[in-house]
């Protein structure tokens, strides 16, 4: 399951999966979410993370996330909700890392292509370019 490393993860301990628990909703992966996991999802939603993003992060259906929000919205104190700035900063950092990764992959591909072209030129007896221009 994909988890976004955000400042929220520092606030609460990592969750353990208990497959024998009978409380909670079934996710697409067939496990049940604990009450504190549901509250964590709702805190992120109230902090400004979109429902679709949360659904993908926690492998839930978007309507399930909306149900969690309706159910737990009133039980979460305003001071427990992280600021939107933390999420924005984390998303900007993540976007910058992804851009650098894409650029590195592109450069790596170009270098591999150049190496392959040079290897092919070394194999040829008479390369297609003129070596002596005198």
Secondary structure as GFF3:
##gff-version 3
##sequence-region A 1 134
A	DSSP	alpha_helix	7	11	.	.	.	ID=ss1
A	DSSP	alpha_helix	35	46	.	.	.	ID=ss2
A	DSSP	alpha_helix	51	57	.	.	.	ID=ss3
A	DSSP	alpha_helix	62	72	.	.	.	ID=ss4
A	DSSP	three_ten_helix	73	75	.	.	.	ID=ss5
A	DSSP	three_ten_helix	78	80	.	.	.	ID=ss6
A	DSSP	alpha_helix	84	123	.	.	.	ID=ss7
###
